[in-house]
């Protein structure tokens, strides 16, 4: 039976095996078995590996900036700190596949930001100024070329202006803007439906700024780039609401730099900003983890103390999958805070002095502006020049106090429209006259032209030879030629001079769209005239030149311009002053009143004087207690490209530190050094007298004492300093140039003066930790150099160090703005006690004589009436220096107090300040404040101070 069963099974098996279904089933089983095996290996054995490969894991290193350290004054008042803010960032995530799609996304973002009056951060160094014009924001011509180098992607600026004109540098800001718009597809931008998109210039410029910032970070696409900082909560909400339309945009919580007492302290503190490309390599040499997106100190203490303030970055390595999820974090290091920096300056003293300078300069202007015309002659005294009030009216236009764009707007006020109508009708006639004159076969020589036409012709020449136009190549002009000499002496017309230039190859015609091979000189010149006149129609500086003469000729009146100040919101209408101005038309009295209340400031008018510097130094330690430059600027707004371009265009030079970067001849403030040199070299004794006859005739040309045609008579050294006698100090310079054998050698005298100037530290910078110009000791004429003339040139802070050495009898410090640095917990890191540079070993009698002479300047000299109401006894020396006969003198004052036990030195410089009495007047008020005879509140709330009624001659 069992055998039967086996036979049956065997027969069945043979039938199954031989069946086609068996073969098919076996194949299917093998396939399913293989599939199951594969799935087992993929999901169970190698599941994690397969998942990682599928998700395309990417390793990234993420850095986080350390918290920047704070900056404090000597009393612990916060000057610079960090505050929480929202920033808008953009990252190229690949969501937009073509340039047009990206541009439309950027436009959506820009319009959201503009709606909330937010500012796009600018690395593209072009901005639109308040008049609506495209301008470069580069700080200098050299930096503009560096920007163009980076824009073109070149290695050096020498590659600019190549033979094929592929990388031109003589592009105006507008031309560069238009070129960039075209390259970035903004000229014919269409939306997703194919409709043309209309962009304003500001919208296009904002898009360019975003694209340029992303381009600079193209090597690190996975990191977001900040495009707007310190945005409002409303802006954040609006962006978050529209994230689906602006993919790659996000809002991040961050910190921004903020400043207290910003305007008085900005020239010291400076500001922060993104790393300039040309500084990145240098920064990375000191600290490798700097990158182009970092915020660093750009100027001032922020720049000098960058590596202390910056802190250290945090770092972590993350692994992200293909959809952006973080899968793993490794090697995480926390960031650390930067050190805090304490300054030697007293915030209240700095603020008080800033206001005192502004009030004093306003008083000088009120005294100097006259209601009429004034001409400077060959014999005009630089201490007593006057300013015609029309110059002040014109400065409202010239210094952008009034906006030309606002005058042109359709919704302008009636007053503004009337001003603009007068301008446009005059402009048409002026351009017609210019064209006729330039194309005339009998063009008028420059010397025979009316003043306005001559000014316009000079402007045309300057425009054509400027670096951003570059049609006139001045370096190719043969300056020995008859034509050039005629041009310099106004004996030739501009037309004939330019014809000469075309013939001699220094007029570049490549911009004129004419083929010079086939065009004759007449055709080329006509093209040149067309080119320049068409461009000048849109040139704001030429527009201002036209306004200059319309104001001079009373076509546009001071009354109209002053009323426009109300229409444009520069002045607030109290209801009385504007009505009185309309009724009386007395713009002169109106302007002086607004100056007296400081509703209009010296900085706004940018007349002479409009700036000044004051340095207060502790003579026993070398600590700088105050270093004030007027005018200042708001470093909280420095990231706004429009504001920055406005600062650059401001004729009062707010970005220029008048205490460290204004270098002028010291005038008579140098005489105490000559006195020390003469006494120590024994060319005069303390009792010896020199008879001042009023004119020193031992040299050619003779040197006139300031008292000439009078004379001082016999003076000893004390009397010479007291009376600032040019005759006496010229004679001392001559004596120092004469050796023991009686042989006169100018080089000998100059060497002695240089030796003693060097002893007082005037051969090198003062030591302060911000940008400062190098001093310059005279190499010319020992007699004039002994008087403080020659080619001496020093900054205020350098004079401050020198007078401190007189006050303390010989110790020369390396001055310092810094007190100390501490870590974030307040632990001392470094003490910046000023170092002693050198010591002057002079006789006690020498110090006694020089100090007494400086005391007599105040007690009995020409400044006596100025200081009679000063409660503290001081010693000082005035100085006046003439730079040009058609401009006011520069004014200086050096001093220390108290006289019998010196504590502080106060030095003042006023470029084009007329008389040193104006500088001395500021110093007097500084002493009153420092010693508690006035308080900060009364100073801040005061108006213009009366100008000095003493005209000091020195």
Residue pairs with C-beta under 8 A, 6 or more apart in sequence:
16 22
42 50
43 50
52 327
55 321
55 322
55 323
55 327
56 321
56 322
57 319
57 320
57 321
57 327
58 222
58 319
58 320
58 321
58 322
59 317
59 318
59 319
60 222
60 317
60 318
60 319
60 320
61 315
61 316
61 317
61 318
62 315
62 316
62 317
62 318
63 289
63 291
63 313
63 314
63 315
64 313
64 314
64 315
64 335
65 294
65 295
65 311
65 313
65 314
65 335
66 310
66 311
66 312
66 313
66 314
66 335
66 336
66 337
66 338
67 82
67 255
67 311
67 335
67 337
67 338
67 824
68 82
68 255
68 257
68 272
68 295
68 309
68 310
68 311
68 337
68 338
69 308
69 309
69 310
69 311
69 337
69 338
69 339
69 340
69 341
69 821
69 824
70 78
70 79
70 80
70 81
70 82
70 340
70 341
71 78
71 79
71 80
71 81
71 269
71 301
71 302
71 309
71 340
71 341
71 342
71 343
72 78
72 79
72 340
72 341
72 342
72 343
73 79
73 342
73 343
73 345
73 346
73 347
73 350
74 342
74 343
74 344
74 345
74 346
74 625
74 819
75 346
75 347
76 342
77 260
77 261
77 347
78 260
79 259
79 260
79 261
79 265
79 269
79 343
79 347
80 257
80 258
80 259
80 260
80 269
80 302
81 257
81 258
81 260
82 255
82 256
82 257
82 258
83 255
83 256
83 258
84 253
84 254
84 255
85 229
85 230
85 231
85 253
85 254
85 255
85 256
86 230
86 231
86 232
86 233
86 235
86 236
86 251
86 252
86 253
86 254
87 226
87 228
87 229
87 230
87 231
87 251
87 252
87 254
87 256
88 109
88 113
88 118
88 226
88 227
88 228
88 229
88 231
88 235
88 239
88 249
88 250
88 251
89 224
89 225
89 226
89 227
89 249
89 250
89 251
89 252
90 106
90 109
90 210
90 213
90 214
90 224
90 225
90 227
90 248
90 249
91 221
91 222
91 223
91 224
91 225
91 248
91 250
92 102
92 214
92 221
92 248
93 247
93 248
95 247
95 248
96 102
96 105
96 247
96 248
99 184
99 185
100 185
100 189
100 190
101 192
102 211
103 184
103 185
103 186
103 189
103 207
104 189
104 191
104 192
104 197
105 245
105 246
105 247
105 248
105 249
106 206
106 207
106 210
106 211
107 189
107 197
107 199
107 203
107 207
108 242
108 245
108 246
109 210
109 227
109 239
109 246
109 249
110 120
110 203
110 206
110 207
110 210
111 203
112 235
112 238
112 239
112 242
112 246
113 119
113 120
113 206
113 228
113 231
113 235
114 202
114 203
114 206
115 238
116 231
116 232
116 234
116 235
116 238
118 228
118 231
118 232
118 235
119 228
119 639
119 640
119 641
119 642
120 206
120 209
120 210
120 227
120 228
120 641
121 209
121 213
121 226
121 227
121 228
121 229
121 274
121 639
122 137
122 209
122 639
122 641
123 209
123 212
123 213
123 216
123 274
124 151
124 180
124 205
124 208
124 209
124 212
125 136
125 137
125 138
125 143
125 144
125 147
126 134
126 135
126 136
126 137
126 173
126 176
126 177
126 205
126 208
127 134
127 135
127 137
127 205
127 641
127 642
127 644
127 645
128 134
128 135
128 201
128 202
128 205
128 642
128 645
129 135
129 400
129 540
129 642
129 645
129 646
129 649
130 400
130 403
130 405
130 642
130 646
131 400
131 403
131 404
131 405
131 540
132 404
132 405
133 173
133 174
133 538
133 540
134 172
134 173
134 174
134 177
134 201
135 173
135 645
135 648
135 649
136 144
136 147
136 173
136 468
137 641
137 644
137 645
137 648
138 144
138 146
138 147
139 648
139 655
141 467
144 169
144 467
145 157
145 160
145 169
146 157
146 278
148 157
148 160
148 167
148 169
148 171
148 176
149 155
149 156
149 157
149 159
149 160
150 277
150 278
151 176
152 159
152 160
152 167
154 160
154 167
157 169
159 167
160 167
160 168
160 169
161 167
161 168
161 169
161 170
165 510
169 467
169 470
170 467
170 468
170 469
170 470
171 179
171 468
172 468
172 469
173 468
177 201
177 204
177 205
177 208
180 208
181 187
181 204
181 208
184 207
184 208
184 211
186 199
186 204
186 207
186 208
188 196
189 196
189 197
189 199
190 196
190 197
191 197
199 207
209 227
209 641
210 227
213 225
213 227
214 225
216 225
216 277
216 292
217 223
217 225
217 292
217 293
220 291
223 293
224 250
224 252
225 293
226 252
226 254
226 293
228 235
229 254
229 256
229 639
230 256
231 251
236 251
239 246
239 249
239 251
240 251
243 249
243 250
257 271
257 272
257 295
257 302
258 636
259 265
259 266
259 269
259 271
259 635
259 636
260 347
261 347
261 350
261 351
262 632
262 633
262 634
262 635
262 636
263 354
263 631
263 632
263 633
263 634
264 350
264 351
264 353
264 354
264 628
264 632
265 345
265 347
265 350
265 632
266 300
266 632
266 633
266 634
266 635
267 300
267 627
267 628
267 629
267 632
267 657
267 658
267 659
267 660
267 770
268 300
268 301
268 343
268 345
268 350
268 627
268 770
268 817
269 300
269 301
269 302
269 635
270 297
270 298
270 299
270 300
270 301
270 302
270 303
270 635
270 770
271 297
271 298
271 299
271 300
271 302
271 635
271 638
272 295
272 296
272 297
272 298
272 302
273 295
273 296
273 298
273 638
273 639
274 292
274 293
274 294
274 295
274 296
275 283
275 290
275 291
275 292
275 293
275 294
275 295
275 296
276 298
277 292
279 296
280 290
280 291
280 292
283 290
283 296
283 306
284 290
286 307
287 307
287 310
289 313
289 315
290 296
296 303
296 306
296 310
297 303
297 304
297 305
297 306
297 309
299 770
299 771
300 770
300 771
301 341
301 343
301 769
301 770
301 817
301 818
302 309
303 770
304 769
304 770
305 341
305 769
305 818
305 821
308 338
308 339
308 341
308 821
308 829
309 338
309 339
309 341
310 338
311 335
311 336
311 337
311 338
311 339
312 335
312 336
313 335
314 332
314 333
314 334
314 335
314 336
315 331
315 332
315 333
316 329
316 330
316 331
316 332
316 333
317 329
317 330
317 331
317 332
318 326
318 328
318 329
318 330
319 326
319 327
319 328
319 329
319 330
320 326
320 327
321 327
337 823
337 824
338 824
339 821
339 822
339 823
339 824
339 829
340 821
340 822
340 823
340 824
340 826
341 818
341 821
342 818
342 819
342 820
342 821
342 822
343 817
343 818
343 819
344 618
344 623
344 624
344 625
344 816
344 817
344 818
344 819
345 624
345 625
345 626
345 627
345 817
346 625
346 626
348 936
349 616
349 625
349 626
349 929
349 930
350 626
350 627
350 628
351 936
351 940
352 929
352 936
352 939
352 940
353 614
353 616
353 626
353 628
353 926
353 929
354 628
354 630
354 632
355 939
355 940
355 942
356 614
356 922
356 925
356 926
356 929
356 939
356 945
357 612
357 614
357 628
357 630
357 922
358 598
358 601
358 602
358 603
358 630
358 631
359 598
359 939
359 942
359 943
359 944
359 945
360 612
360 918
360 921
360 922
360 925
360 945
360 947
361 602
361 609
361 610
361 611
361 612
361 630
361 910
362 595
362 596
362 598
362 601
362 602
362 943
362 944
362 945
363 944
363 945
363 946
363 947
364 609
364 913
364 914
364 918
364 947
365 387
365 595
365 602
365 605
365 607
365 609
366 592
366 595
366 596
366 944
366 947
367 947
368 385
368 386
368 387
368 914
368 947
369 386
369 387
369 388
369 389
369 392
369 588
369 591
369 592
369 607
370 386
370 387
370 388
370 389
371 389
371 588
372 388
372 389
373 388
373 390
374 385
374 386
374 387
374 388
376 385
376 885
376 886
378 885
380 885
380 886
382 880
382 882
382 885
382 887
382 888
382 889
382 914
383 880
383 888
383 889
383 914
383 915
383 951
383 953
384 914
384 951
385 887
385 888
385 914
387 607
387 608
389 558
389 587
389 588
389 591
390 551
390 552
390 558
391 607
392 591
392 605
392 607
393 551
393 558
393 561
393 562
393 587
393 591
394 547
394 548
394 551
394 552
395 401
395 604
395 605
395 606
395 607
395 651
396 402
396 561
396 562
396 564
396 565
396 604
396 605
397 404
397 544
397 547
397 551
397 561
398 544
398 547
398 548
398 606
398 651
399 604
399 605
399 606
399 650
399 651
399 652
400 646
400 649
400 650
401 565
401 570
401 600
401 604
401 605
402 561
402 564
402 565
402 568
402 570
403 568
404 540
404 543
404 544
406 412
406 416
406 567
406 568
407 416
407 417
407 419
407 420
407 423
407 564
408 420
409 416
412 420
412 567
413 564
413 567
415 560
415 563
415 564
415 567
416 564
416 567
416 568
418 560
419 556
419 560
419 561
419 564
422 550
422 555
422 556
423 543
423 546
423 547
423 550
423 556
426 546
426 550
426 555
427 537
427 543
427 546
430 452
430 456
430 546
431 533
431 536
431 537
433 453
434 453
434 456
434 457
434 460
434 533
435 529
435 533
437 443
437 444
437 453
437 457
437 493
437 495
438 494
438 495
438 529
439 495
439 525
439 526
439 529
440 495
443 493
443 494
443 495
443 496
444 453
444 493
445 490
445 491
445 492
445 493
446 454
446 457
446 458
446 487
446 490
446 491
446 492
446 493
446 494
447 489
447 490
447 491
449 457
451 549
452 549
452 552
454 490
455 545
455 548
455 549
456 542
456 545
457 493
457 494
459 536
459 541
459 542
459 545
460 494
460 532
460 536
461 472
461 494
461 497
463 469
463 532
463 535
463 536
463 539
463 542
464 471
464 472
464 507
464 532
465 471
465 472
465 473
465 474
469 511
469 535
470 508
471 507
471 508
471 509
471 511
471 512
471 528
471 531
472 501
472 506
472 507
472 508
473 506
473 507
473 508
474 506
476 504
476 505
476 506
477 484
477 501
477 504
477 506
478 484
478 504
481 500
483 492
483 496
483 497
483 500
486 492
486 497
487 497
495 525
498 507
498 525
498 528
499 521
499 525
501 507
502 509
502 521
502 524
502 525
502 528
503 521
507 528
509 516
509 524
509 527
509 528
511 531
512 524
512 527
512 528
512 531
513 527
514 523
514 524
514 527
516 524
519 527
536 542
547 556
550 556
551 557
551 558
551 561
557 585
557 587
558 587
558 588
558 591
559 581
559 582
559 585
559 586
559 587
561 587
562 581
562 587
562 590
562 591
563 578
563 581
563 582
565 571
565 600
566 572
566 573
566 578
571 578
571 594
571 599
571 600
577 590
577 593
577 594
580 586
580 590
581 587
581 590
591 600
594 600
595 601
595 602
595 605
595 944
596 943
596 944
597 943
597 944
598 943
598 944
601 631
602 609
602 610
602 611
602 630
602 631
602 652
603 610
603 611
603 630
603 631
603 650
603 652
603 654
604 652
606 650
606 651
606 652
608 887
608 888
608 911
608 912
608 913
608 914
609 888
609 891
609 910
609 911
609 912
609 913
609 914
609 918
610 631
610 651
610 652
611 629
611 630
611 631
611 652
611 653
611 656
611 658
611 662
611 910
611 911
612 629
612 630
612 658
612 908
612 909
612 910
612 911
612 913
612 919
612 922
613 627
613 628
613 629
613 630
613 657
613 658
613 659
613 660
613 662
613 796
613 908
613 909
614 626
614 627
614 628
614 659
614 796
614 906
614 907
614 908
614 922
614 923
614 926
615 624
615 626
615 627
615 628
615 659
615 796
615 797
615 799
615 800
615 905
615 906
615 907
616 624
616 625
616 626
616 627
616 904
616 905
616 906
616 926
616 930
617 623
617 624
617 625
617 800
617 801
617 804
617 815
617 904
617 905
617 907
618 624
618 625
618 804
618 903
618 904
619 803
619 804
619 807
619 808
619 896
619 902
619 903
619 904
619 905
620 808
620 902
620 903
621 813
621 833
621 834
622 767
622 801
622 804
622 813
622 814
622 815
622 816
622 834
622 835
622 836
623 815
623 816
623 819
623 834
624 768
624 797
624 800
624 815
624 816
624 817
625 904
627 659
627 660
627 768
627 797
627 817
628 659
629 656
629 657
629 658
629 659
629 660
630 658
631 650
631 652
631 653
631 654
632 654
633 647
633 654
633 655
634 643
637 643
638 644
647 654
647 655
648 655
656 662
657 770
657 771
658 796
658 909
658 911
659 795
659 796
659 797
659 909
660 766
660 768
660 770
660 771
660 772
660 773
660 795
660 796
660 797
661 771
661 772
661 773
661 795
662 795
662 796
662 909
662 911
663 773
663 775
663 776
663 793
663 794
663 795
664 793
664 794
664 881
664 883
664 890
664 892
664 909
664 911
665 788
665 789
665 790
665 791
665 792
665 793
665 881
665 883
665 890
666 788
666 792
666 793
666 794
666 799
666 879
666 881
666 892
667 787
667 788
667 789
667 879
667 880
667 881
667 890
667 892
667 916
667 954
668 724
668 787
668 788
668 877
668 878
668 879
668 880
668 916
668 954
669 788
669 799
669 803
669 877
669 878
669 879
669 892
669 893
669 894
670 757
670 786
670 787
670 788
670 792
670 879
671 720
671 721
671 724
671 729
671 786
671 787
671 788
671 877
672 721
672 803
672 806
672 850
672 853
672 854
672 877
673 753
673 756
673 757
673 760
673 762
673 802
674 729
674 732
674 733
674 753
674 756
674 786
674 787
675 717
675 720
675 721
675 729
675 732
675 849
675 850
675 853
676 756
676 840
676 842
676 846
676 850
677 732
677 736
677 752
677 753
677 755
677 756
678 684
678 717
678 732
678 735
678 736
679 685
679 686
679 717
679 842
679 843
679 845
679 846
679 849
679 850
680 756
680 842
680 843
680 846
681 736
681 752
683 732
683 735
683 736
684 690
684 717
684 732
684 735
686 716
686 717
686 718
686 845
686 849
687 716
688 716
688 717
689 714
689 715
689 716
689 719
690 714
690 715
690 720
690 725
690 727
690 728
690 731
690 732
691 713
691 714
691 715
692 705
692 707
692 711
692 712
692 713
692 714
692 715
692 725
692 727
692 728
693 711
693 727
694 704
694 705
694 707
694 708
694 709
694 710
694 711
694 712
694 727
695 702
695 703
695 704
695 705
695 708
695 727
696 702
696 703
696 704
696 705
696 726
696 727
696 730
696 731
696 783
698 730
698 731
698 734
698 783
699 730
699 734
699 781
699 783
703 726
703 727
703 730
703 783
703 784
703 787
704 726
705 711
705 712
705 725
705 726
705 727
706 724
706 726
706 953
706 954
707 723
707 725
707 953
711 727
712 719
712 723
712 725
712 727
712 728
715 723
715 725
715 728
717 849
717 850
717 853
718 849
718 852
718 853
718 856
719 725
719 853
719 856
720 728
720 729
720 853
721 850
721 853
721 854
721 856
721 857
721 877
722 853
722 856
722 857
722 860
722 861
723 861
723 862
724 857
724 861
724 877
724 878
724 953
724 954
726 787
729 786
729 787
730 783
730 784
730 786
730 787
731 783
732 786
733 749
733 753
733 782
733 783
733 784
733 785
733 786
733 787
734 744
734 749
734 782
734 783
736 748
736 749
736 752
736 753
736 782
736 786
737 744
737 745
737 746
737 747
737 748
737 749
737 750
737 752
737 782
737 783
738 744
738 745
738 748
738 749
739 745
739 748
746 781
746 782
748 782
749 782
749 783
749 785
749 786
750 778
750 779
750 780
750 782
750 785
753 777
753 778
753 782
753 785
753 786
754 763
754 777
754 778
757 763
757 777
758 777
759 812
759 838
759 840
760 801
760 802
760 805
760 812
760 840
761 798
761 801
761 802
761 805
761 812
761 837
761 838
762 775
762 777
762 794
762 798
762 802
763 775
763 777
764 774
764 775
765 772
765 773
765 774
765 775
765 798
766 772
766 795
766 797
766 798
766 800
766 801
766 814
766 815
767 801
767 813
767 814
767 815
767 816
767 834
767 835
767 837
768 797
768 815
768 816
768 817
769 816
769 817
769 818
770 817
772 795
772 797
772 798
773 795
775 793
775 794
775 795
775 798
776 791
776 792
776 793
776 794
777 792
778 784
778 785
778 789
778 790
778 791
778 792
779 790
779 791
780 790
780 791
781 789
781 790
782 790
784 790
785 791
785 792
788 879
788 881
789 881
795 909
796 892
796 907
796 908
796 909
797 815
797 907
799 892
799 894
799 907
799 909
800 815
800 894
800 905
800 907
801 812
801 813
801 815
802 812
802 894
803 877
803 894
803 895
803 896
803 905
803 907
804 811
804 812
804 813
804 815
804 896
804 905
805 811
805 812
805 813
805 840
806 847
806 850
806 851
806 854
806 896
807 851
807 875
807 896
807 902
807 905
808 902
809 842
809 847
810 839
810 840
810 841
810 842
810 847
811 836
811 839
811 840
812 836
812 837
812 838
812 839
812 840
813 834
813 835
813 836
813 837
814 834
814 835
814 836
814 837
815 834
816 832
816 833
816 834
818 832
819 831
819 832
820 828
820 829
820 830
820 831
820 832
821 828
821 829
821 830
821 832
822 828
822 829
823 829
851 875
851 899
854 875
854 876
854 877
854 895
855 873
855 875
855 899
857 863
857 875
857 876
857 877
857 878
858 864
858 867
858 873
858 874
858 875
858 876
858 895
859 873
862 878
862 950
862 952
862 953
862 954
863 876
863 878
863 917
863 920
863 950
863 952
865 949
865 950
866 917
866 920
866 921
866 924
866 948
866 949
866 950
866 952
867 874
867 920
867 924
870 924
870 927
870 928
871 928
871 931
871 933
872 897
872 898
872 927
872 931
873 897
873 898
873 899
873 900
874 895
874 896
874 897
874 898
874 899
874 923
874 927
875 895
875 896
875 897
875 899
876 893
876 894
876 895
876 896
876 920
876 923
877 893
877 894
877 895
878 892
878 893
878 916
878 917
878 919
878 920
878 952
878 954
879 891
879 892
879 893
879 894
879 916
879 954
880 889
880 890
880 891
880 892
880 915
880 916
880 952
880 953
880 954
881 889
881 890
881 892
882 889
882 890
883 889
883 890
887 912
888 912
888 913
888 914
889 912
889 913
889 914
889 915
890 909
890 910
890 911
890 912
890 913
891 908
891 909
891 910
891 913
891 914
891 915
891 916
891 917
891 918
891 919
892 907
892 908
892 909
892 910
892 916
892 919
893 906
893 907
893 908
893 916
893 919
893 920
893 922
893 923
894 905
894 907
895 905
895 906
895 907
895 920
895 923
896 902
896 904
896 905
896 906
897 903
897 904
897 906
897 927
897 931
904 930
906 923
906 926
906 927
906 930
907 923
908 919
908 920
908 922
908 923
908 926
909 919
910 918
910 919
910 922
913 919
915 948
915 951
915 952
916 952
916 954
917 948
917 950
917 951
917 952
918 947
918 948
920 948
920 952
921 945
921 947
921 948
925 934
925 945
928 934
929 935
929 936
929 939
